[in-house]
Amino acid sequence: MKKTLLALAMTGFFAASNAQASAYAMSFNEVTNLVITPTAGITFPPGNSTNNSSAVACLPNGTCLNNGGAGFVNTPFARMGAVPYVDNSYRAVNREANANSFALADASIDSRQFIGDPFTRARNMAEGLLLQTNTANATGGNSSATLLRSTFISTGNGRISFSFDSISFIRAYLVAAAAGSQAEGILALNFNIVGSPNNTAPGSTGLVFNWAPDGVAGGILGGTEGGDPYTMNISVTAMPGNPGPLVYAPTGCTLGSGCFRATTNRLAAGIYTLNLSMRETVNLQLVSLPEPGSILLLGIGLAALGLTTRRRSFVTA
């Protein structure tokens, strides 16, 4: 009888622990209407830009798909798991209701202006869903990235201005997740200018300009901000104590208004490299949480087991 009750309790516990736990996150960013304006004294030689667009998708079994890289304007879509999404729509709906775990990522540079080929539109997204039907660990992470690099020449009196709009979005949540679980979405955007080691003018080497919009006035190296309505460098993390859904969907940037604006200080004579780096990432860690009913069932079984043992003691006495 004792073994039977214990078996029933444990069977009920493990059967009920098959609750469907999940961890989901999506991170999306679009930089559009980007205009890079040099003043007199700055020259972008034609065809001097390089592209790098990459997408990585990983699932818990350790399998990763890494697409794109240097020279890609539109990276091949990275997809792991059964997801019907395979195009550049980026924000198709209802994928989080998927019946299977998946990881996907995509990145593209969609258009660019002619002077020095700086890009005018770039989009990145990373998304993942982990489903776990038993108490166990599962991890997954994927990312997308776009990198623009352009070389230009300054005669010593020029500046460069940046103006762009943005659409940014993060969504993350956990369901029936135990301690140690998380669903994280990350946005990152950075402009910087680096001087060539061959430059001879004082102050023209090394990092001379750095701008990572953070929604706060100032905080820019080697220039001034004209507009910074919200941060584009942020992480949103759902955890068991705050499972979400957590959403970052900032407003305050009207498309076509050039709401993000910055201008460099005067650039000393020399050769420089302009870098625009944009990355979206999701990190998922899932530990399933047993259903409350399973804990109750286990308690009932153990209580019955204790009662049986106690009754046997009375009979023996």
DRENKE-622086 format. One line per 5 residues: number of its first residue (from 1); for each residue x, y, z of N, C-alpha, C. Coordinates in steps of 0.05 Angstrom, whole numbers, m for minus. Layout:
NUM	X,Y,Z,X,Y,Z,X,Y,Z; ... $
//
This chain:
1	17,m24,0,0,0,0,17,25,0; 38,24,17,57,47,19,69,53,m8; 79,33,m22,92,37,m47,72,46,m68; 47,36,m66,27,44,m86,20,73,m83; 17,83,m58,11,111,m54,33,129,m63 $
6	58,121,m57,81,137,m66,82,137,m96; 77,115,m109,78,114,m138,57,132,m151; 32,131,m138,11,148,m148,18,177,m145; 29,184,m122,36,212,m118,57,222,m138; 78,206,m142,99,214,m159,90,214,m188 $
11	73,194,m196,62,193,m223,46,218,m228; 29,225,m209,12,249,m213,29,274,m215; 50,275,m198,68,298,m198,81,302,m226; 93,281,m236,107,284,m261,88,287,m285; 64,274,m283,45,278,m305,36,306,m306 $
16	30,318,m282,20,345,m282,42,365,m288; 67,357,m284,89,376,m289,93,381,m319; 77,366,m335,79,371,m364,64,395,m373; 61,415,m356,48,440,m363,64,453,m385; 50,466,m403,64,479,m426,76,505,m417 $
21	102,505,m413,116,530,m407,127,542,m433; 130,568,m433,141,581,m457,156,606,m450; 174,613,m468,189,638,m467,190,650,m495; 182,675,m497,180,688,m523,192,715,m522; 206,723,m544,216,750,m546,219,758,m575 $
26	214,783,m580,218,794,m607,231,822,m604; 250,827,m621,263,853,m622,265,862,m651; 255,887,m656,253,897,m683,262,926,m684; 276,934,m705,284,962,m708,285,969,m737; 275,992,m743,277,1003,m771,288,1031,m769 $
31	310,1036,m782,320,1063,m786,313,1071,m814; 298,1093,m817,289,1102,m843,293,1132,m847; 292,1140,m872,296,1169,m878,323,1179,m868; 342,1161,m867,369,1170,m858,382,1187,m879; 389,1211,m871,403,1230,m889,429,1238,m875 $
36	451,1233,m889,478,1240,m879,488,1263,m896; 491,1287,m884,497,1311,m899,524,1322,m892; 543,1322,m910,569,1333,m905,569,1363,m913; 584,1379,m898,588,1407,m906,612,1409,m925; 617,1433,m934,641,1437,m951,665,1428,m934 $
41	684,1416,m948,708,1406,m934,707,1377,m928; 684,1364,m932,681,1335,m929,675,1322,m956; 689,1302,m963,685,1288,m988,682,1258,m984; 660,1247,m994,656,1218,m994,662,1209,m1023; 684,1196,m1027,690,1185,m1054,669,1165,m1062 $
46	660,1166,m1087,640,1147,m1097,648,1118,m1093; 628,1102,m1085,633,1073,m1083,652,1065,m1061; 654,1081,m1040,673,1075,m1019,660,1061,m995; 635,1053,m997,622,1041,m974,622,1011,m975; 620,998,m952,618,969,m951,593,962,m934 $
51	581,939,m941,557,930,m927,563,905,m912; 548,902,m890,549,877,m875,522,872,m862; 508,852,m872,481,846,m862,481,816,m854; 474,810,m829,476,782,m820,452,775,m803; 446,749,m803,424,738,m787,432,711,m775 $
56	427,707,m750,434,683,m736,410,672,m721; 403,647,m723,381,635,m709,391,609,m696; 384,606,m670,393,582,m655,370,570,m639; 370,544,m637,351,529,m621,365,514,m599; 350,503,m579,362,491,m555,381,468,m560 $
61	377,454,m583,395,431,m588,423,440,m596; 428,466,m596,455,476,m602,459,481,m631; 439,476,m648,441,480,m676,436,509,m683; 454,522,m698,451,550,m706,454,552,m736; 440,571,m747,442,578,m775,452,607,m776 $
66	474,611,m790,487,637,m792,488,645,m821; 472,665,m828,471,674,m856,482,702,m860; 489,708,m885,498,735,m891,526,740,m884; 532,766,m880,559,775,m873,569,797,m890; 595,800,m892,606,822,m908,597,821,m937 $
71	589,844,m947,580,846,m975,551,841,m979; 536,833,m959,508,828,m962,492,854,m955; 474,861,m973,455,883,m968,430,871,m955; 421,848,m965,397,835,m955,406,806,m947; 411,801,m922,420,775,m914,399,754,m919 $
76	407,730,m927,387,708,m928,374,704,m901; 349,699,m901,333,695,m877,344,671,m861; 347,674,m834,355,653,m817,331,642,m801; 326,616,m805,302,605,m792,309,577,m781; 301,572,m756,303,545,m744,276,538,m733 $
81	266,514,m739,240,507,m729,218,511,m750; 194,503,m743,172,503,m763,158,530,m762; 168,549,m778,156,576,m779,151,582,m809; 127,590,m816,121,595,m844,133,621,m855; 142,638,m838,152,664,m845,179,663,m859 $
86	180,672,m884,206,671,m899,210,695,m917; 198,718,m911,202,741,m928,210,765,m912; 209,789,m925,218,813,m911,196,830,m899; 174,817,m892,153,832,m879,160,839,m850; 178,824,m838,190,830,m812,171,827,m788 $
91	147,837,m790,130,838,m766,103,824,m771; 104,801,m784,79,786,m788,69,778,m760; 43,775,m758,30,770,m731,25,741,m726; 20,735,m700,11,709,m691,33,687,m691; 58,695,m695,78,674,m694,83,664,m666 $
96	76,680,m646,81,671,m618,60,650,m610; 40,646,m626,20,624,m622,29,598,m635; 54,598,m645,64,574,m659,64,550,m640; 60,526,m653,58,502,m637,85,489,m631; 106,500,m643,133,490,m639,152,512,m633 $
101	174,504,m619,195,523,m614,207,532,m641; 216,558,m642,228,567,m666,247,590,m660; 265,596,m678,283,619,m676,286,630,m704; 284,656,m707,287,668,m733,300,696,m731; 312,704,m753,325,730,m754,327,739,m783 $
106	327,765,m787,330,776,m814,341,804,m812; 356,812,m832,367,839,m833,370,848,m862; 365,873,m867,368,883,m895,373,913,m895; 388,922,m915,392,950,m921,377,955,m947; 355,970,m944,335,971,m965,340,993,m986 $
111	352,1015,m978,357,1037,m996,379,1054,m985; 391,1071,m1003,413,1088,m994,414,1113,m1012; 426,1134,m1001,429,1158,m1017,455,1157,m1033; 458,1175,m1052,480,1172,m1071,507,1183,m1061; 507,1204,m1045,532,1216,m1036,547,1197,m1017 $
116	568,1184,m1027,583,1166,m1010,568,1140,m1003; 544,1136,m1015,528,1112,m1010,520,1108,m981; 516,1128,m965,505,1122,m938,476,1113,m940; 468,1095,m923,443,1082,m926,420,1099,m915; 397,1097,m928,374,1112,m919,352,1095,m905 $
121	355,1069,m907,335,1051,m894,348,1025,m887; 346,1016,m863,357,990,m854,337,978,m834; 333,952,m836,315,938,m818,328,913,m807; 323,908,m781,333,884,m768,311,873,m751; 310,846,m748,292,834,m729,303,808,m719 $
126	297,801,m694,303,775,m683,279,766,m666; 272,741,m668,248,731,m654,252,702,m647; 242,693,m624,244,666,m616,222,657,m596; 215,632,m597,196,620,m579,207,593,m570; 207,589,m544,215,563,m532,190,551,m519 $
131	184,526,m525,163,511,m512,176,486,m499; 168,481,m474,180,458,m460,157,443,m446; 155,418,m451,133,402,m440,142,385,m416; 167,387,m408,176,373,m384,193,393,m368; 197,387,m343,214,404,m326,243,400,m335 $
136	253,420,m349,280,418,m360,289,446,m368; 315,449,m373,326,474,m383,325,474,m414; 320,497,m425,322,501,m454,333,529,m458; 351,532,m477,362,558,m482,362,563,m512; 359,588,m520,360,595,m548,366,624,m551 $
141	380,632,m572,386,660,m577,391,665,m606; 382,688,m615,387,694,m643,390,725,m646; 402,733,m668,407,762,m671,408,769,m701; 404,795,m706,407,805,m733,424,830,m731; 439,836,m752,457,859,m751,461,872,m778 $
146	464,898,m778,470,913,m802,493,931,m796; 513,932,m813,536,949,m809,542,964,m835; 543,990,m834,551,1007,m856,578,1019,m850; 597,1017,m868,623,1030,m864,630,1046,m889; 635,1072,m885,642,1090,m908,667,1106,m900 $
151	685,1109,m919,709,1125,m915,705,1152,m928; 714,1173,m914,712,1200,m925,737,1216,m918; 739,1239,m931,763,1257,m927,754,1284,m917; 768,1294,m898,763,1321,m887,787,1339,m893; 781,1363,m903,803,1382,m907,809,1399,m882 $
156	793,1395,m861,799,1408,m836,778,1427,m827; 757,1432,m843,737,1451,m835,709,1440,m836; 706,1415,m843,679,1404,m847,666,1390,m823; 641,1387,m825,624,1373,m806,606,1354,m821; 594,1335,m806,574,1317,m818,549,1317,m800 $
161	526,1320,m813,501,1319,m798,486,1293,m804; 472,1283,m784,456,1259,m787,427,1265,m780; 409,1255,m796,380,1258,m790,366,1232,m798; 349,1222,m781,334,1197,m788,309,1194,m771; 292,1176,m779,268,1168,m764,272,1139,m756 $
166	255,1130,m738,258,1102,m729,231,1090,m720; 229,1064,m724,208,1048,m712,221,1026,m696; 216,1026,m670,229,1007,m652,208,991,m636; 214,966,m631,194,949,m618,208,926,m604; 199,920,m579,207,896,m565,183,884,m551 $
171	180,858,m551,159,844,m536,172,819,m524; 166,815,m498,178,792,m484,160,782,m462; 157,755,m459,141,745,m437,148,716,m431; 140,707,m407,143,680,m398,116,669,m390; 112,643,m394,88,629,m384,97,604,m369 $
176	86,600,m344,92,577,m328,122,571,m326; 137,592,m322,167,589,m321,177,590,m293; 196,573,m287,208,572,m260,233,590,m259; 243,593,m234,267,609,m230,289,600,m248; 304,620,m258,325,615,m277,316,620,m306 $
181	291,625,m310,280,631,m337,282,661,m343; 284,667,m369,283,695,m377,276,696,m407; 263,718,m415,259,724,m443,267,753,m447; 288,756,m463,301,783,m465,302,791,m494; 294,817,m499,297,829,m525,315,853,m523 $
186	333,857,m542,353,879,m540,353,894,m567; 354,921,m564,359,939,m587,386,953,m583; 401,957,m604,426,971,m603,431,986,m629; 438,1012,m627,444,1028,m650,466,1048,m643; 486,1050,m661,509,1067,m656,520,1079,m681 $
191	526,1105,m681,541,1118,m702,568,1125,m690; 590,1120,m705,615,1130,m695,634,1136,m719; 653,1154,m714,673,1161,m734,700,1157,m722; 717,1144,m737,744,1137,m728,764,1149,m748; 785,1162,m737,805,1173,m754,826,1152,m762 $
196	837,1156,m786,857,1137,m795,883,1141,m780; 898,1119,m774,924,1121,m760,944,1138,m776; 939,1141,m803,957,1157,m819,952,1187,m818; 930,1195,m805,925,1223,m803,947,1237,m786; 954,1261,m794,975,1275,m780,965,1299,m764 $
201	941,1308,m770,930,1331,m755,923,1323,m727; 929,1340,m707,923,1334,m679,893,1328,m675; 887,1307,m661,859,1301,m655,844,1287,m677; 858,1280,m699,844,1268,m722,846,1237,m722; 859,1225,m702,861,1196,m701,843,1186,m678 $
206	838,1160,m679,822,1148,m658,792,1155,m661; 777,1149,m640,748,1154,m640,743,1184,m636; 732,1197,m657,727,1226,m655,698,1233,m653; 680,1213,m658,651,1218,m656,638,1192,m648; 619,1193,m629,604,1170,m621,576,1179,m612 $
211	556,1166,m624,528,1174,m617,511,1148,m616; 501,1143,m592,483,1120,m587,457,1132,m575; 437,1139,m591,413,1152,m581,401,1137,m557; 397,1153,m535,387,1141,m510,363,1155,m498; 352,1174,m513,328,1188,m504,334,1210,m483 $
216	360,1216,m479,368,1236,m460,385,1257,m475; 381,1282,m470,397,1303,m483,426,1300,m475; 443,1304,m495,472,1302,m489,481,1273,m492; 503,1266,m478,514,1239,m479,525,1232,m506; 536,1251,m521,547,1247,m547,576,1256,m547 $
221	593,1240,m560,621,1247,m561,628,1260,m587; 640,1284,m586,650,1297,m610,628,1309,m627; 606,1317,m616,584,1330,m631,562,1340,m613; 540,1348,m626,517,1358,m611,492,1344,m622; 473,1340,m604,447,1328,m611,427,1350,m618 $
226	410,1345,m638,388,1362,m644,361,1349,m638; 361,1323,m635,337,1308,m629,343,1280,m621; 331,1271,m598,336,1245,m588,311,1237,m571; 288,1232,m585,263,1229,m571,260,1204,m553; 274,1182,m559,273,1158,m542,298,1141,m547 $
231	302,1123,m528,327,1107,m530,324,1085,m552; 346,1081,m566,348,1059,m585,370,1040,m576; 376,1041,m551,396,1023,m538,384,1014,m512; 370,991,m513,354,983,m489,351,953,m490; 348,941,m466,340,913,m464,315,911,m447 $
236	297,893,m454,273,887,m439,273,858,m432; 271,852,m406,274,824,m396,251,816,m379; 236,795,m388,215,783,m372,228,761,m355; 221,760,m329,231,740,m310,208,729,m294; 211,707,m280,188,695,m265,174,715,m247 $
241	188,734,m234,175,753,m217,161,775,m232; 167,778,m258,155,798,m275,152,786,m303; 134,767,m307,133,751,m332,123,766,m356; 110,789,m353,100,803,m376,72,794,m384; 65,800,m409,82,810,m431,93,839,m425 $
246	118,842,m431,131,868,m429,135,878,m458; 128,903,m462,129,915,m489,144,941,m489; 162,945,m507,174,971,m512,166,979,m540; 149,999,m542,139,1009,m568,138,1040,m566; 161,1053,m566,161,1082,m561,147,1098,m583 $
251	136,1121,m574,124,1140,m593,140,1166,m592; 133,1185,m608,147,1210,m608,165,1215,m631; 164,1196,m651,179,1200,m675,160,1198,m699; 153,1221,m710,136,1222,m734,153,1217,m759; 145,1196,m773,161,1189,m797,161,1212,m817 $
256	185,1218,m827,188,1240,m845,197,1266,m832; 198,1266,m805,205,1291,m791,235,1293,m784; 250,1271,m788,278,1271,m780,281,1275,m750; 267,1259,m734,265,1265,m706,291,1259,m691; 309,1242,m701,335,1238,m689,355,1255,m706 $
261	370,1273,m692,388,1291,m706,414,1295,m690; 436,1296,m704,462,1302,m691,481,1312,m711; 501,1328,m702,521,1339,m719,548,1336,m706; 568,1329,m721,595,1326,m710,607,1353,m705; 627,1354,m688,644,1377,m686,661,1379,m712 $
266	675,1402,m715,693,1405,m738,713,1382,m738; 717,1370,m761,735,1347,m763,762,1356,m775; 783,1351,m760,810,1359,m770,816,1345,m796; 835,1356,m810,843,1345,m836,852,1316,m833; 842,1300,m852,851,1272,m851,830,1254,m864 $
271	835,1228,m862,817,1207,m873,803,1194,m850; 777,1190,m853,761,1179,m831,743,1156,m841; 734,1140,m822,715,1119,m828,690,1123,m811; 667,1124,m825,641,1126,m812,629,1099,m809; 620,1091,m785,607,1065,m780,579,1070,m769 $
276	560,1056,m781,533,1054,m770,528,1025,m763; 524,1019,m738,521,992,m729,493,989,m716; 478,970,m724,451,966,m715,447,936,m709; 438,929,m685,436,900,m678,411,896,m661; 397,874,m667,374,865,m652,380,836,m642 $
281	373,831,m617,379,805,m605,356,796,m587; 351,769,m587,334,757,m566,349,735,m553; 347,733,m526,359,712,m510,337,699,m494; 334,673,m496,313,658,m483,325,636,m465; 316,634,m441,323,613,m422,298,603,m409 $
286	292,578,m411,266,568,m401,270,544,m382; 259,546,m358,258,524,m339,228,520,m333; 217,498,m340,188,493,m336,180,494,m307; 156,503,m301,145,504,m274,123,484,m272; 123,465,m252,101,445,m249,75,460,m243 $
291	53,448,m253,27,460,m248,21,458,m218; 6,478,m207,m1,477,m179,m15,451,m171; m31,440,m190,m45,415,m184,m26,392,m179; m3,393,m192,16,371,m188,28,372,m160; 33,396,m150,44,399,m122,23,390,m102 $
296	m3,397,m107,m25,389,m90,m27,359,m90; m26,347,m113,m28,318,m115,m6,304,m101; 18,314,m103,41,303,m89,37,305,m59; 26,328,m50,22,332,m22,1,312,m11; m21,308,m27,m41,289,m18,m30,261,m16 $
301	m14,254,m36,m2,227,m35,16,223,m12; 33,243,m6,51,241,16,37,241,43; 15,257,44,m1,257,69,m14,230,74; m25,218,52,m37,192,54,m16,171,62; 8,174,52,30,156,58,37,159,88 $
306	37,183,98,43,188,127,22,176,144; m4,179,136,m26,169,151,m24,138,153; m18,125,131,m15,96,130,7,87,149; 29,101,149,52,94,166,44,97,195; 29,119,201,21,124,229,2,103,238 $
311	m17,95,221,m37,74,228,m23,48,234; m3,41,218,12,17,222,26,17,248; 35,40,257,49,43,282,30,37,305; 5,48,303,m15,43,324,m21,13,326; m24,0,303,m31,m29,303,m8,m44,316 $
316	16,m37,310,39,m51,322,40,m47,352; 33,m23,361,32,m18,390,11,m34,403 $
//
